[in-house]
Amino acid sequence: KHQLRMGGGEPEPLHEHEWRVRAELEGGKLGSDGLLVDFVKVKKLLAEIADKLKGKNLSEVAGLADKNASAENVAGYFYEQLEGRFEPKGRLVGVSVQEAAGCWASYRA
């Protein structure tokens, strides 16, 4: 659940989304298995982070509570939670979240 604070400071009504999250990784060398990072590991980490947010008001979650609960900030939250978790083989490049059909926001460091 989230509600944005609009330009005048007024919050929009509290509502929910079924977010989709994508993590983009890069690296210079594949392992002997032909993989940079196993997608099973990536999906597991994304699910663990998402589980911490399920059913919660994003404005009350540590790491988001002091920010406007925008899709951009949600992408940044996922990025911060994932950063460094794929090294030394892979490097996190960015995270994108879809709030609604066709509405994607990305965070890249």
Buried (B, 14 or more C-beta within 10 A) or exposed (E): BBBBBEEEEEEEEEEEBEBBBBBEBEBEEEEEEEEBBBEEEBEEBBEEBBEEBEEEBBBEBEBBEEBBBBBBBBBBBBBBBBEEBBEEBBBBBBBBBBBEEEEBBBBEE
